[in-house]
Amino acid sequence: MPFIGNQPAESYSAFQKQDFSTSATTSYTLDNPVANANELALFINFVRQEPTTSYSASGTTLTLTSATSSSDDMYCVYLGKAVQTVNPPNASVGTSQLVDGAITSAKLASGTGGKILQVVQTVKTDTQTISTTSLTEISGLTAALTCSSTSNKVLITGQLSVGGTTGDAGYTLYAGATAIGVGDAASSRRRNTFGGGAFLGTGNEQWRVYTIPFCFLYSPSSTSEITYSIKKSDSVTTSSYINRSATDNDSADRIRAISTITVMEVAG
């Protein structure tokens, strides 16, 4: 016969009984948690007590209105445990039934490879000039992220705005103190993630700002916080002009730009 609603239960669990060792008290501990007194049938000296009037119950705490004595016989029957738990039908649960924050990133990551779980972005709007052969971090252009699972990856994207340079400046992505996304080793050649800027020559490069996009998918295999950054390296003292042109006199023809770094946790 057709029916409306949930699939009828095919079986039910038996009623469960709990005996108490009584004493001169009003407070007892239940073996199983309950929502309220109506989920219990309480008997004292074989007389059923009225829920919410003679006793209250919440969780595993049973509280009587009047104290028992050590000679009393008391037991309860769990009514709620005898009712079958029925799973809600497909597509019957909406967002209003979910508690805020109930679904964690770890749960989202389970079986949903490729989904973006969190995003952190930093935008650098000020300028910086780096004129050294030492490995130098671009200030104010870092982003920290903590993965929820060691199997997840981090997608690092962004853009570096840099004015023309006169030498061989190179830029490298770092995860903490580790260089990532670098070219293969080749004798004494420097290994970078990308090169930057245009050589200053006879054209107008000294007045231009070049945008260098970057993108790298990294596997940290860690649930510790990692700070991602960009560092400049050079074999000679070449000036790199971040977010500005090399020639930066006060004129409407000169450019100020931004640089960004965005890190995204990707479910593994």
BELPE-V298608 format. One record per pair of residues at least 4 apart in sequence whose ideal C-beta (glycine too) atoms are under 7 Angstrom apart, sorted by sequence separation. I is the first residue (numbers start at 1). J is the second residue. D is the distance in whole Angstrom. If there is no record, write none. Layout:
I|J|D / I|J|D
//
This chain:
30|34|7 / 35|39|6 / 43|47|6 / 50|54|5 / 51|55|7 / 52|56|6 / 57|61|7 / 64|68|7 / 68|72|4 / 88|92|5 / 93|97|5 / 98|102|5 / 103|107|5 / 105|109|6 / 106|110|7 / 108|112|6 / 132|136|6 / 148|152|6 / 165|169|5 / 174|178|6 / 201|205|6 / 204|208|6 / 222|226|7 / 234|238|5 / 241|245|6 / 244|248|5 / 3|8|7 / 34|39|4 / 43|48|5 / 44|49|6 / 49|54|4 / 57|62|5 / 88|93|5 / 98|103|7 / 103|108|6 / 147|152|5 / 174|179|6 / 175|180|5 / 200|205|5 / 241|246|5 / 249|254|7 / 34|40|6 / 43|49|7 / 49|55|6 / 68|74|6 / 130|136|5 / 174|180|7 / 185|191|6 / 199|205|7 / 200|206|5 / 220|226|6 / 248|254|6 / 41|48|6 / 42|49|5 / 55|62|6 / 56|63|5 / 108|115|6 / 147|154|7 / 172|179|5 / 173|180|5 / 198|205|5 / 20|28|6 / 55|63|6 / 109|117|6 / 173|181|5 / 183|191|5 / 232|240|5 / 55|64|5 / 108|117|6 / 145|154|6 / 182|191|4 / 183|192|7 / 245|254|6 / 54|64|7 / 55|65|6 / 128|138|6 / 172|182|6 / 182|192|6 / 245|255|5 / 40|51|7 / 54|65|5 / 128|139|6 / 160|171|6 / 182|193|6 / 18|30|7 / 53|65|7 / 105|117|5 / 181|193|5 / 198|210|6 / 244|256|6 / 18|31|5 / 38|51|5 / 42|55|5 / 105|118|7 / 197|210|6 / 243|256|6 / 37|51|4 / 126|140|7 / 243|257|5 / 37|52|5 / 243|258|6 / 124|140|5 / 196|212|5 / 243|259|6 / 40|57|6 / 124|141|4 / 156|173|6 / 242|259|6 / 37|55|6 / 194|212|6 / 37|56|5 / 122|141|6 / 37|57|5 / 122|142|6 / 170|190|6 / 172|192|5 / 173|193|5 / 194|214|6 / 36|57|6 / 122|143|5 / 171|192|6 / 172|193|5 / 193|214|6 / 36|58|7 / 121|143|7 / 170|192|3 / 171|193|6 / 34|57|5 / 120|143|5 / 171|194|6 / 44|68|7 / 120|144|7 / 120|145|5 / 170|195|5 / 171|196|5 / 33|59|5 / 30|57|7 / 33|60|5 / 45|72|6 / 46|73|7 / 118|145|7 / 169|196|5 / 44|72|6 / 45|73|5 / 169|197|6 / 30|60|5 / 44|74|5 / 29|60|6 / 43|74|7 / 117|148|6 / 230|261|7 / 29|61|7 / 30|62|5 / 43|75|6 / 165|197|4 / 164|197|5 / 166|199|7 / 228|261|6 / 27|61|7 / 28|62|4 / 42|76|5 / 162|196|5 / 163|197|7 / 164|198|5 / 166|200|5 / 41|76|6 / 117|152|7 / 162|197|5 / 164|199|7 / 165|200|7 / 181|216|4 / 209|244|7 / 228|263|5 / 27|63|6 / 40|76|5 / 41|77|4 / 160|196|6 / 164|200|5 / 180|216|7 / 209|245|5 / 26|63|6 / 208|245|6 / 26|64|4 / 40|78|6 / 41|79|6 / 180|218|5 / 207|245|5 / 39|78|7 / 40|79|7 / 109|148|6 / 206|245|7 / 26|66|7 / 39|79|5 / 109|149|5 / 206|246|4 / 207|247|5 / 26|67|5 / 39|80|4 / 164|205|4 / 173|214|7 / 192|233|7 / 206|247|4 / 25|67|6 / 106|148|5 / 164|206|6 / 24|67|5 / 25|68|7 / 105|148|4 / 106|149|6 / 109|152|6 / 173|216|6 / 175|218|6 / 190|233|6 / 197|240|6 / 164|208|6 / 196|240|7 / 23|68|7 / 24|69|6 / 175|220|6 / 190|235|7 / 22|68|4 / 24|70|7 / 32|78|6 / 34|80|6 / 163|209|6 / 200|246|6 / 207|253|7 / 209|255|5 / 22|69|7 / 23|70|5 / 162|209|7 / 207|254|7 / 22|70|6 / 161|209|5 / 162|210|6 / 209|257|5 / 32|81|6 / 22|72|5 / 161|211|5 / 162|212|7 / 176|226|5 / 175|226|5 / 176|227|6 / 22|74|5 / 159|211|5 / 160|212|5 / 159|212|7 / 175|228|6 / 20|74|5 / 159|213|5 / 160|214|7 / 174|228|7 / 20|75|6 / 173|228|7 / 174|229|5 / 19|75|5 / 158|214|6 / 18|75|6 / 157|214|7 / 173|230|6 / 174|231|6 / 17|75|6 / 18|76|5 / 157|215|5 / 171|230|6 / 172|231|5 / 17|77|5 / 156|216|5 / 171|232|6 / 172|233|6 / 15|77|5 / 16|78|5 / 155|217|5 / 156|218|6 / 15|78|7 / 169|232|6 / 170|233|5 / 153|217|6 / 154|218|5 / 16|81|5 / 153|218|6 / 169|234|5 / 153|219|5 / 154|220|6 / 168|234|6 / 15|82|5 / 167|234|6 / 168|235|6 / 13|81|6 / 14|82|7 / 13|82|6 / 167|236|5 / 169|238|5 / 12|82|6 / 160|230|6 / 168|238|7 / 150|221|5 / 167|238|3 / 169|240|5 / 12|84|5 / 150|222|6 / 156|228|6 / 166|238|6 / 147|220|6 / 150|223|6 / 165|238|5 / 149|223|7 / 165|239|6 / 9|84|4 / 147|222|7 / 148|223|7 / 165|240|6 / 147|223|6 / 9|86|7 / 146|223|7 / 146|224|7 / 162|240|6 / 163|241|3 / 146|225|4 / 162|241|6 / 6|86|5 / 162|242|6 / 144|225|5 / 145|226|6 / 161|242|7 / 163|244|6 / 144|226|7 / 161|243|5 / 163|245|4 / 164|246|5 / 6|89|6 / 144|227|4 / 163|246|4 / 142|227|5 / 143|228|5 / 142|228|6 / 142|229|4 / 141|229|7 / 141|230|6 / 137|229|5 / 138|230|5 / 137|231|5 / 138|232|7 / 136|231|6 / 135|231|5 / 136|232|5 / 161|257|4 / 161|258|6 / 135|233|5 / 161|259|5 / 160|259|5 / 159|259|6 / 133|234|5 / 159|260|6 / 130|232|5 / 133|235|7 / 158|260|4 / 133|236|6 / 158|261|4 / 133|237|6 / 138|242|6 / 158|262|6 / 132|237|6 / 157|262|5 / 131|237|6 / 156|263|5 / 131|239|4 / 130|239|7 / 154|263|6 / 155|264|4 / 129|239|6 / 130|240|5 / 154|264|7 / 154|265|6 / 155|266|5 / 129|241|6 / 154|266|7 / 152|265|5 / 153|266|5 / 128|242|4 / 152|266|6 / 127|242|6 / 152|267|6 / 153|268|6 / 127|243|5 / 152|268|5 / 126|243|7 / 127|244|4 / 148|265|7 / 151|268|3 / 141|259|6 / 143|261|5 / 145|263|5 / 147|265|5 / 124|243|7 / 142|261|7 / 143|262|7 / 149|268|6 / 141|261|5 / 143|263|5 / 145|265|6 / 125|258|5 / 124|258|6 / 123|258|6 / 124|259|5 / 123|260|5 / 122|260|7 / 121|260|6 / 122|261|5 / 121|262|4 / 119|262|7 / 120|263|5 / 119|264|5 / 118|265|5 / 116|264|5 / 117|265|4 / 116|266|6 / 117|267|6 / 114|266|6 / 115|267|5 / 114|267|6 / 113|267|5 / 112|267|5 / 113|268|6 / 109|267|4 / 108|267|7 / 109|268|7
//
